[in-house]
């Protein structure tokens, strides 16, 4: 019997689940695919808003108008 896929060998080396998930999330955001996805998302918002600060206008616009 091949033991290479033995479930007992799939351990997290005693890393707490919360710390493991935080590290995986940060690794996904900091890597090249995460940065590329963030840039494309920002470019989409920029394009649809026709400017970099237009999406924030509902929050900072009314206080400046009064």
PDB file of N, CA, C and O in Angstrom:
ATOM      1  N   UNK A   1       0.845  -1.185   0.000  1.00  0.00           N
ATOM      2  CA  UNK A   1       0.000   0.000   0.000  1.00  0.00           C
ATOM      3  C   UNK A   1       0.886   1.242   0.000  1.00  0.00           C
ATOM      4  O   UNK A   1       1.858   1.328   0.751  1.00  0.00           O
ATOM      5  N   UNK A   2       0.536   2.195  -0.848  1.00  0.00           N
ATOM      6  CA  UNK A   2       1.294   3.438  -0.967  1.00  0.00           C
ATOM      7  C   UNK A   2       0.850   4.402   0.135  1.00  0.00           C
ATOM      8  O   UNK A   2      -0.338   4.703   0.247  1.00  0.00           O
ATOM      9  N   UNK A   3       1.777   4.882   0.938  1.00  0.00           N
ATOM     10  CA  UNK A   3       1.444   5.767   2.044  1.00  0.00           C
ATOM     11  C   UNK A   3       1.734   7.239   1.742  1.00  0.00           C
ATOM     12  O   UNK A   3       1.715   8.061   2.658  1.00  0.00           O
ATOM     13  N   UNK A   4       1.998   7.585   0.500  1.00  0.00           N
ATOM     14  CA  UNK A   4       2.313   8.978   0.197  1.00  0.00           C
ATOM     15  C   UNK A   4       1.103   9.899   0.368  1.00  0.00           C
ATOM     16  O   UNK A   4       1.275  11.097   0.594  1.00  0.00           O
ATOM     17  N   UNK A   5      -0.099   9.368   0.266  1.00  0.00           N
ATOM     18  CA  UNK A   5      -1.300  10.175   0.468  1.00  0.00           C
ATOM     19  C   UNK A   5      -1.999   9.843   1.781  1.00  0.00           C
ATOM     20  O   UNK A   5      -3.222   9.926   1.888  1.00  0.00           O
ATOM     21  N   UNK A   6      -1.212   9.470   2.761  1.00  0.00           N
ATOM     22  CA  UNK A   6      -1.744   9.153   4.077  1.00  0.00           C
ATOM     23  C   UNK A   6      -2.257  10.439   4.735  1.00  0.00           C
ATOM     24  O   UNK A   6      -1.487  11.390   4.868  1.00  0.00           O
ATOM     25  N   UNK A   7      -3.526  10.503   5.149  1.00  0.00           N
ATOM     26  CA  UNK A   7      -4.075  11.725   5.749  1.00  0.00           C
ATOM     27  C   UNK A   7      -3.331  12.180   7.000  1.00  0.00           C
ATOM     28  O   UNK A   7      -3.320  13.371   7.311  1.00  0.00           O
ATOM     29  N   UNK A   8      -2.724  11.267   7.706  1.00  0.00           N
ATOM     30  CA  UNK A   8      -1.993  11.650   8.916  1.00  0.00           C
ATOM     31  C   UNK A   8      -0.763  12.492   8.584  1.00  0.00           C
ATOM     32  O   UNK A   8      -0.263  13.207   9.452  1.00  0.00           O
ATOM     33  N   UNK A   9      -0.273  12.424   7.365  1.00  0.00           N
ATOM     34  CA  UNK A   9       0.908  13.207   6.978  1.00  0.00           C
ATOM     35  C   UNK A   9       0.549  14.634   6.592  1.00  0.00           C
ATOM     36  O   UNK A   9       1.437  15.483   6.525  1.00  0.00           O
ATOM     37  N   UNK A  10      -0.710  14.925   6.338  1.00  0.00           N
ATOM     38  CA  UNK A  10      -1.127  16.267   5.976  1.00  0.00           C
ATOM     39  C   UNK A  10      -1.392  17.085   7.233  1.00  0.00           C
ATOM     40  O   UNK A  10      -2.545  17.292   7.611  1.00  0.00           O
ATOM     41  N   UNK A  11      -0.352  17.540   7.865  1.00  0.00           N
ATOM     42  CA  UNK A  11      -0.479  18.350   9.070  1.00  0.00           C
ATOM     43  C   UNK A  11      -0.005  19.767   8.773  1.00  0.00           C
ATOM     44  O   UNK A  11       0.703  19.996   7.792  1.00  0.00           O
ATOM     45  N   UNK A  12      -0.386  20.696   9.602  1.00  0.00           N
ATOM     46  CA  UNK A  12       0.015  22.094   9.435  1.00  0.00           C
ATOM     47  C   UNK A  12       1.216  22.436  10.292  1.00  0.00           C
ATOM     48  O   UNK A  12       1.485  23.617  10.517  1.00  0.00           O
ATOM     49  N   UNK A  13       1.939  21.459  10.771  1.00  0.00           N
ATOM     50  CA  UNK A  13       3.134  21.670  11.599  1.00  0.00           C
ATOM     51  C   UNK A  13       2.822  22.514  12.826  1.00  0.00           C
ATOM     52  O   UNK A  13       3.606  23.389  13.194  1.00  0.00           O
ATOM     53  N   UNK A  14       1.725  22.265  13.436  1.00  0.00           N
ATOM     54  CA  UNK A  14       1.295  22.909  14.679  1.00  0.00           C
ATOM     55  C   UNK A  14       1.100  24.415  14.530  1.00  0.00           C
ATOM     56  O   UNK A  14       1.227  25.143  15.515  1.00  0.00           O
ATOM     57  N   UNK A  15       0.798  24.898  13.341  1.00  0.00           N
ATOM     58  CA  UNK A  15       0.487  26.310  13.131  1.00  0.00           C
ATOM     59  C   UNK A  15      -1.012  26.486  13.388  1.00  0.00           C
ATOM     60  O   UNK A  15      -1.828  25.766  12.813  1.00  0.00           O
ATOM     61  N   UNK A  16      -1.372  27.438  14.247  1.00  0.00           N
ATOM     62  CA  UNK A  16      -2.794  27.655  14.512  1.00  0.00           C
ATOM     63  C   UNK A  16      -3.548  28.023  13.226  1.00  0.00           C
ATOM     64  O   UNK A  16      -2.995  28.679  12.344  1.00  0.00           O
ATOM     65  N   UNK A  17      -4.795  27.603  13.130  1.00  0.00           N
ATOM     66  CA  UNK A  17      -5.576  27.802  11.914  1.00  0.00           C
ATOM     67  C   UNK A  17      -5.710  29.282  11.553  1.00  0.00           C
ATOM     68  O   UNK A  17      -5.611  29.640  10.379  1.00  0.00           O
ATOM     69  N   UNK A  18      -5.934  30.136  12.538  1.00  0.00           N
ATOM     70  CA  UNK A  18      -6.089  31.573  12.265  1.00  0.00           C
ATOM     71  C   UNK A  18      -4.814  32.151  11.660  1.00  0.00           C
ATOM     72  O   UNK A  18      -4.877  32.922  10.702  1.00  0.00           O
ATOM     73  N   UNK A  19      -3.670  31.789  12.205  1.00  0.00           N
ATOM     74  CA  UNK A  19      -2.390  32.277  11.692  1.00  0.00           C
ATOM     75  C   UNK A  19      -2.118  31.714  10.297  1.00  0.00           C
ATOM     76  O   UNK A  19      -1.579  32.415   9.440  1.00  0.00           O
ATOM     77  N   UNK A  20      -2.482  30.478  10.070  1.00  0.00           N
ATOM     78  CA  UNK A  20      -2.293  29.852   8.766  1.00  0.00           C
ATOM     79  C   UNK A  20      -3.141  30.546   7.705  1.00  0.00           C
ATOM     80  O   UNK A  20      -2.649  30.841   6.615  1.00  0.00           O
ATOM     81  N   UNK A  21      -4.414  30.809   8.013  1.00  0.00           N
ATOM     82  CA  UNK A  21      -5.295  31.467   7.059  1.00  0.00           C
ATOM     83  C   UNK A  21      -4.866  32.909   6.789  1.00  0.00           C
ATOM     84  O   UNK A  21      -4.969  33.383   5.658  1.00  0.00           O
ATOM     85  N   UNK A  22      -4.386  33.608   7.819  1.00  0.00           N
ATOM     86  CA  UNK A  22      -3.892  34.970   7.631  1.00  0.00           C
ATOM     87  C   UNK A  22      -2.685  34.979   6.709  1.00  0.00           C
ATOM     88  O   UNK A  22      -2.589  35.823   5.818  1.00  0.00           O
ATOM     89  N   UNK A  23      -1.773  34.057   6.913  1.00  0.00           N
ATOM     90  CA  UNK A  23      -0.589  33.969   6.067  1.00  0.00           C
ATOM     91  C   UNK A  23      -0.941  33.617   4.626  1.00  0.00           C
ATOM     92  O   UNK A  23      -0.351  34.163   3.694  1.00  0.00           O
ATOM     93  N   UNK A  24      -1.879  32.725   4.442  1.00  0.00           N
ATOM     94  CA  UNK A  24      -2.298  32.366   3.088  1.00  0.00           C
ATOM     95  C   UNK A  24      -2.970  33.542   2.380  1.00  0.00           C
ATOM     96  O   UNK A  24      -2.743  33.765   1.191  1.00  0.00           O
ATOM     97  N   UNK A  25      -3.795  34.288   3.108  1.00  0.00           N
ATOM     98  CA  UNK A  25      -4.455  35.445   2.506  1.00  0.00           C
ATOM     99  C   UNK A  25      -3.448  36.526   2.135  1.00  0.00           C
ATOM    100  O   UNK A  25      -3.523  37.095   1.046  1.00  0.00           O
ATOM    101  N   UNK A  26      -2.510  36.812   3.027  1.00  0.00           N
ATOM    102  CA  UNK A  26      -1.492  37.812   2.723  1.00  0.00           C
ATOM    103  C   UNK A  26      -0.597  37.363   1.577  1.00  0.00           C
ATOM    104  O   UNK A  26      -0.216  38.175   0.733  1.00  0.00           O
ATOM    105  N   UNK A  27      -0.263  36.094   1.539  1.00  0.00           N
ATOM    106  CA  UNK A  27       0.542  35.569   0.442  1.00  0.00           C
ATOM    107  C   UNK A  27      -0.162  35.703  -0.891  1.00  0.00           C
ATOM    108  O   UNK A  27       0.478  35.972  -1.908  1.00  0.00           O
ATOM    109  N   UNK A  28      -1.469  35.519  -0.899  1.00  0.00           N
ATOM    110  CA  UNK A  28      -2.235  35.669  -2.129  1.00  0.00           C
ATOM    111  C   UNK A  28      -2.358  37.112  -2.575  1.00  0.00           C
ATOM    112  O   UNK A  28      -2.405  37.384  -3.774  1.00  0.00           O
ATOM    113  N   UNK A  29      -2.414  38.050  -1.623  1.00  0.00           N
ATOM    114  CA  UNK A  29      -2.541  39.459  -1.965  1.00  0.00           C
ATOM    115  C   UNK A  29      -1.209  40.090  -2.358  1.00  0.00           C
ATOM    116  O   UNK A  29      -1.163  40.973  -3.214  1.00  0.00           O
ATOM    117  N   UNK A  30      -0.136  39.640  -1.735  1.00  0.00           N
ATOM    118  CA  UNK A  30       1.174  40.237  -1.969  1.00  0.00           C
ATOM    119  C   UNK A  30       1.825  39.708  -3.236  1.00  0.00           C
ATOM    120  O   UNK A  30       2.668  40.392  -3.817  1.00  0.00           O
ATOM    121  N   UNK A  31       1.468  38.535  -3.672  1.00  0.00           N
ATOM    122  CA  UNK A  31       2.086  37.936  -4.849  1.00  0.00           C
ATOM    123  C   UNK A  31       1.739  38.669  -6.135  1.00  0.00           C
ATOM    124  O   UNK A  31       0.886  39.557  -6.142  1.00  0.00           O
ATOM    125  N   UNK A  32       2.392  38.301  -7.205  1.00  0.00           N
ATOM    126  CA  UNK A  32       2.185  38.936  -8.507  1.00  0.00           C
ATOM    127  C   UNK A  32       0.739  38.815  -8.994  1.00  0.00           C
ATOM    128  O   UNK A  32       0.191  39.806  -9.476  1.00  0.00           O
ATOM    129  N   UNK A  33       0.098  37.647  -8.889  1.00  0.00           N
ATOM    130  CA  UNK A  33      -1.308  37.585  -9.328  1.00  0.00           C
ATOM    131  C   UNK A  33      -2.229  38.491  -8.507  1.00  0.00           C
ATOM    132  O   UNK A  33      -3.153  39.088  -9.058  1.00  0.00           O
ATOM    133  N   UNK A  34      -1.989  38.597  -7.211  1.00  0.00           N
ATOM    134  CA  UNK A  34      -2.818  39.468  -6.380  1.00  0.00           C
ATOM    135  C   UNK A  34      -2.646  40.930  -6.734  1.00  0.00           C
ATOM    136  O   UNK A  34      -3.623  41.677  -6.780  1.00  0.00           O
ATOM    137  N   UNK A  35      -1.410  41.349  -6.986  1.00  0.00           N
ATOM    138  CA  UNK A  35      -1.140  42.733  -7.376  1.00  0.00           C
ATOM    139  C   UNK A  35      -1.749  43.022  -8.743  1.00  0.00           C
ATOM    140  O   UNK A  35      -2.333  44.086  -8.949  1.00  0.00           O
ATOM    141  N   UNK A  36      -1.617  42.088  -9.674  1.00  0.00           N
ATOM    142  CA  UNK A  36      -2.191  42.275 -11.010  1.00  0.00           C
ATOM    143  C   UNK A  36      -3.705  42.392 -10.935  1.00  0.00           C
ATOM    144  O   UNK A  36      -4.290  43.232 -11.619  1.00  0.00           O
ATOM    145  N   UNK A  37      -4.344  41.575 -10.127  1.00  0.00           N
ATOM    146  CA  UNK A  37      -5.799  41.639  -9.976  1.00  0.00           C
ATOM    147  C   UNK A  37      -6.225  42.972  -9.366  1.00  0.00           C
ATOM    148  O   UNK A  37      -7.209  43.569  -9.802  1.00  0.00           O
ATOM    149  N   UNK A  38      -5.487  43.437  -8.364  1.00  0.00           N
ATOM    150  CA  UNK A  38      -5.812  44.722  -7.745  1.00  0.00           C
ATOM    151  C   UNK A  38      -5.657  45.867  -8.744  1.00  0.00           C
ATOM    152  O   UNK A  38      -6.487  46.775  -8.768  1.00  0.00           O
ATOM    153  N   UNK A  39      -4.609  45.839  -9.565  1.00  0.00           N
ATOM    154  CA  UNK A  39      -4.416  46.889 -10.565  1.00  0.00           C
ATOM    155  C   UNK A  39      -5.523  46.881 -11.615  1.00  0.00           C
ATOM    156  O   UNK A  39      -6.001  47.942 -12.017  1.00  0.00           O
ATOM    157  N   UNK A  40      -5.927  45.711 -12.055  1.00  0.00           N
ATOM    158  CA  UNK A  40      -7.011  45.625 -13.035  1.00  0.00           C
ATOM    159  C   UNK A  40      -8.324  46.114 -12.424  1.00  0.00           C
ATOM    160  O   UNK A  40      -9.097  46.803 -13.090  1.00  0.00           O
ATOM    161  N   UNK A  41      -8.579  45.764 -11.169  1.00  0.00           N
ATOM    162  CA  UNK A  41      -9.800  46.234 -10.513  1.00  0.00           C
ATOM    163  C   UNK A  41      -9.800  47.753 -10.374  1.00  0.00           C
ATOM    164  O   UNK A  41     -10.823  48.398 -10.606  1.00  0.00           O
ATOM    165  N   UNK A  42      -8.655  48.328  -9.995  1.00  0.00           N
ATOM    166  CA  UNK A  42      -8.566  49.780  -9.879  1.00  0.00           C
ATOM    167  C   UNK A  42      -8.696  50.456 -11.237  1.00  0.00           C
ATOM    168  O   UNK A  42      -9.302  51.521 -11.344  1.00  0.00           O
ATOM    169  N   UNK A  43      -8.130  49.844 -12.275  1.00  0.00           N
ATOM    170  CA  UNK A  43      -8.258  50.405 -13.617  1.00  0.00           C
ATOM    171  C   UNK A  43      -9.713  50.387 -14.078  1.00  0.00           C
ATOM    172  O   UNK A  43     -10.160  51.308 -14.762  1.00  0.00           O
ATOM    173  N   UNK A  44     -10.444  49.355 -13.711  1.00  0.00           N
ATOM    174  CA  UNK A  44     -11.864  49.284 -14.066  1.00  0.00           C
ATOM    175  C   UNK A  44     -12.655  50.385 -13.371  1.00  0.00           C
ATOM    176  O   UNK A  44     -13.489  51.039 -13.996  1.00  0.00           O
ATOM    177  N   UNK A  45     -12.401  50.591 -12.094  1.00  0.00           N
ATOM    178  CA  UNK A  45     -13.086  51.657 -11.352  1.00  0.00           C
ATOM    179  C   UNK A  45     -12.726  53.004 -11.948  1.00  0.00           C
ATOM    180  O   UNK A  45     -13.600  53.851 -12.130  1.00  0.00           O
ATOM    181  N   UNK A  46     -11.461  53.215 -12.254  1.00  0.00           N
ATOM    182  CA  UNK A  46     -11.000  54.476 -12.843  1.00  0.00           C
ATOM    183  C   UNK A  46     -11.722  54.728 -14.167  1.00  0.00           C
ATOM    184  O   UNK A  46     -12.182  55.840 -14.427  1.00  0.00           O
ATOM    185  N   UNK A  47     -11.816  53.700 -14.992  1.00  0.00           N
ATOM    186  CA  UNK A  47     -12.441  53.843 -16.302  1.00  0.00           C
ATOM    187  C   UNK A  47     -13.923  54.186 -16.180  1.00  0.00           C
ATOM    188  O   UNK A  47     -14.404  55.108 -16.839  1.00  0.00           O
ATOM    189  N   UNK A  48     -14.635  53.461 -15.354  1.00  0.00           N
ATOM    190  CA  UNK A  48     -16.058  53.693 -15.222  1.00  0.00           C
ATOM    191  C   UNK A  48     -16.365  55.003 -14.513  1.00  0.00           C
ATOM    192  O   UNK A  48     -17.401  55.617 -14.764  1.00  0.00           O
ATOM    193  N   UNK A  49     -15.478  55.431 -13.635  1.00  0.00           N
ATOM    194  CA  UNK A  49     -15.719  56.660 -12.882  1.00  0.00           C
ATOM    195  C   UNK A  49     -15.233  57.897 -13.634  1.00  0.00           C
ATOM    196  O   UNK A  49     -15.581  59.017 -13.262  1.00  0.00           O
ATOM    197  N   UNK A  50     -14.429  57.710 -14.693  1.00  0.00           N
ATOM    198  CA  UNK A  50     -13.845  58.797 -15.478  1.00  0.00           C
ATOM    199  C   UNK A  50     -12.981  59.709 -14.619  1.00  0.00           C
ATOM    200  O   UNK A  50     -12.996  60.929 -14.779  1.00  0.00           O
ATOM    201  N   UNK A  51     -12.240  59.115 -13.724  1.00  0.00           N
ATOM    202  CA  UNK A  51     -11.311  59.869 -12.890  1.00  0.00           C
ATOM    203  C   UNK A  51     -10.969  59.086 -11.644  1.00  0.00           C
ATOM    204  O   UNK A  51     -11.710  58.182 -11.258  1.00  0.00           O
ATOM    205  N   UNK A  52      -9.854  59.417 -11.004  1.00  0.00           N
ATOM    206  CA  UNK A  52      -9.415  58.611  -9.862  1.00  0.00           C
ATOM    207  C   UNK A  52     -10.222  58.818  -8.591  1.00  0.00           C
ATOM    208  O   UNK A  52     -10.350  57.886  -7.798  1.00  0.00           O
ATOM    209  N   UNK A  53     -10.777  60.021  -8.369  1.00  0.00           N
ATOM    210  CA  UNK A  53     -11.444  60.297  -7.098  1.00  0.00           C
ATOM    211  C   UNK A  53     -12.963  60.378  -7.223  1.00  0.00           C
ATOM    212  O   UNK A  53     -13.646  60.670  -6.242  1.00  0.00           O
ATOM    213  N   UNK A  54     -13.485  60.131  -8.385  1.00  0.00           N
ATOM    214  CA  UNK A  54     -14.929  60.215  -8.601  1.00  0.00           C
ATOM    215  C   UNK A  54     -15.726  59.223  -7.743  1.00  0.00           C
ATOM    216  O   UNK A  54     -16.795  59.590  -7.253  1.00  0.00           O
ATOM    217  N   UNK A  55     -15.254  57.975  -7.537  1.00  0.00           N
ATOM    218  CA  UNK A  55     -16.035  57.057  -6.687  1.00  0.00           C
ATOM    219  C   UNK A  55     -16.147  57.526  -5.238  1.00  0.00           C
ATOM    220  O   UNK A  55     -17.067  57.116  -4.530  1.00  0.00           O
ATOM    221  N   UNK A  56     -15.231  58.376  -4.788  1.00  0.00           N
ATOM    222  CA  UNK A  56     -15.283  58.868  -3.407  1.00  0.00           C
ATOM    223  C   UNK A  56     -16.149  60.112  -3.259  1.00  0.00           C
ATOM    224  O   UNK A  56     -16.385  60.569  -2.141  1.00  0.00           O
ATOM    225  N   UNK A  57     -16.618  60.658  -4.358  1.00  0.00           N
ATOM    226  CA  UNK A  57     -17.373  61.899  -4.341  1.00  0.00           C
ATOM    227  C   UNK A  57     -18.613  61.872  -3.437  1.00  0.00           C
ATOM    228  O   UNK A  57     -18.870  62.871  -2.765  1.00  0.00           O
ATOM    229  N   UNK A  58     -19.393  60.789  -3.384  1.00  0.00           N
ATOM    230  CA  UNK A  58     -20.566  60.819  -2.477  1.00  0.00           C
ATOM    231  C   UNK A  58     -20.195  61.045  -1.018  1.00  0.00           C
ATOM    232  O   UNK A  58     -21.025  61.530  -0.248  1.00  0.00           O
ATOM    233  N   UNK A  59     -18.985  60.712  -0.620  1.00  0.00           N
ATOM    234  CA  UNK A  59     -18.601  60.874   0.782  1.00  0.00           C
ATOM    235  C   UNK A  59     -17.960  62.227   1.037  1.00  0.00           C
ATOM    236  O   UNK A  59     -18.254  62.846   2.060  1.00  0.00           O
ATOM    237  N   UNK A  60     -17.105  62.711   0.161  1.00  0.00           N
ATOM    238  CA  UNK A  60     -16.442  63.972   0.436  1.00  0.00           C
ATOM    239  C   UNK A  60     -17.051  65.155  -0.292  1.00  0.00           C
ATOM    240  O   UNK A  60     -16.707  66.301   0.001  1.00  0.00           O
ATOM    241  N   UNK A  61     -17.939  64.907  -1.225  1.00  0.00           N
ATOM    242  CA  UNK A  61     -18.552  66.000  -1.981  1.00  0.00           C
ATOM    243  C   UNK A  61     -19.537  66.837  -1.183  1.00  0.00           C
ATOM    244  O   UNK A  61     -19.383  68.057  -1.135  1.00  0.00           O
ATOM    245  N   UNK A  62     -20.538  66.240  -0.557  1.00  0.00           N
ATOM    246  CA  UNK A  62     -21.537  67.039   0.170  1.00  0.00           C
ATOM    247  C   UNK A  62     -20.962  67.920   1.289  1.00  0.00           C
ATOM    248  O   UNK A  62     -21.402  69.061   1.430  1.00  0.00           O
ATOM    249  N   UNK A  63     -19.998  67.441   2.088  1.00  0.00           N
ATOM    250  CA  UNK A  63     -19.463  68.343   3.116  1.00  0.00           C
ATOM    251  C   UNK A  63     -18.754  69.564   2.523  1.00  0.00           C
ATOM    252  O   UNK A  63     -18.758  70.633   3.134  1.00  0.00           O
ATOM    253  N   UNK A  64     -18.147  69.418   1.344  1.00  0.00           N
ATOM    254  CA  UNK A  64     -17.450  70.532   0.750  1.00  0.00           C
ATOM    255  C   UNK A  64     -18.392  71.524   0.069  1.00  0.00           C
ATOM    256  O   UNK A  64     -18.042  72.691  -0.109  1.00  0.00           O
ATOM    257  N   UNK A  65     -19.570  71.072  -0.306  1.00  0.00           N
ATOM    258  CA  UNK A  65     -20.537  71.931  -0.995  1.00  0.00           C
ATOM    259  C   UNK A  65     -21.279  72.848  -0.041  1.00  0.00           C
ATOM    260  O   UNK A  65     -21.742  73.912  -0.450  1.00  0.00           O
ATOM    261  N   UNK A  66     -21.401  72.461   1.221  1.00  0.00           N
ATOM    262  CA  UNK A  66     -22.192  73.298   2.155  1.00  0.00           C
ATOM    263  C   UNK A  66     -21.353  74.339   2.850  1.00  0.00           C
ATOM    264  O   UNK A  66     -21.871  75.111   3.657  1.00  0.00           O
TER     265      UNK A  66
END
